[in-house]
Amino acid sequence: MFFETERHRIKNFIEGILLAHQKKTPDDPYIRTVMAQIGAIESTPGLLANLE
């Protein structure tokens, strides 16, 4: 349950903050890098939740 909760928090962060920035400046290399890194971070708790 812990990992699912953390995955949910990360997803909310992505949807609430990062996607708004990405919509404003889609060609910004910084936001593209952050989105790629956060996507990897989001998948890890999902995988760990499946192992619980």
Buried (B, 14 or more C-beta within 10 A) or exposed (E): EEBBEBBBEBBEBBEEEBEEBBEEEEEEEEBEEBBEEBEEBBEEBBEBBEEE
